[in-house]
């Protein structure tokens, strides 16, 4: 029996227009009304994802920025906040510069303008930069503005070069997460220690009083793989890469075709075809 449904946002609950399909919204409500807890695990920041959480009427703990921040929406209380060392962030930037990798500094969890850059980006992630211009500001040199602790650093570039740039990082000091691949480039994120959606799941199992076997997780990205590996009901979206789909027991429709609703109704609500 499924007692908890966990949803990724981009590429999963959100369609290609970054909106929640009405059929998916209806299925989430049906699941909640039936007594199943539903929450969001996203790589997005609190400010970027908050409106979707409110649209769904979720009032339970929600995971932002791949587990670096967990907020209980019933109380507004921050349950977990893990920051990245400023010194590590500075070295990541230096290594990125040596390889012509684009970098973004996410300064804090609580401010709206949290994305700091010192040069323009051109490439397959242009859409991401344009969607987030409201969060972004330019400085002459980001290293001069990195404080003792920040939220995260993101790197955009060739996978092999990024792997080189972060190869020195010890997992006890920071978490390196590969999120997506688009047009030959990868989007990777560096957080503080012990950050991932899988670790966040472990943190919340006690809160909901459920076991991993009672959890259905629906996702589409590389940062979802660790959760897909450990839950009892792992579901991949039809638009997910094959490297993600292979960890799922069920492949649902894509994010423009009500894939979330399909999975909730067939698996969580046991309504069959």
Buried (B, 14 or more C-beta within 10 A) or exposed (E): EBBBBBBBBBBBBBBEEEEBBEBBBBBBEBBBEEEBBBBBBBBBBBBBBBEBBEEBEBBBBBBBBBBBBBBBBEEEEBBBBBBBBBEBBBBBBEBBBEBEBBBBBBBBBEBEEBBBBBEEBEBBBEEBBEEBEEBBEEEEEBBEBBEEBBBBBBBBBBEEBBEBBBEEBEEEBBBBBBBBBBEEBBBBBBBBBBBBBBBBBBBBBEBBEBEBEBBBBBBBBBBBBBBBEBBBBBBBBBBBBEEBBEBBEBBBBBBBBBBBBBBBBBBBBEEEE
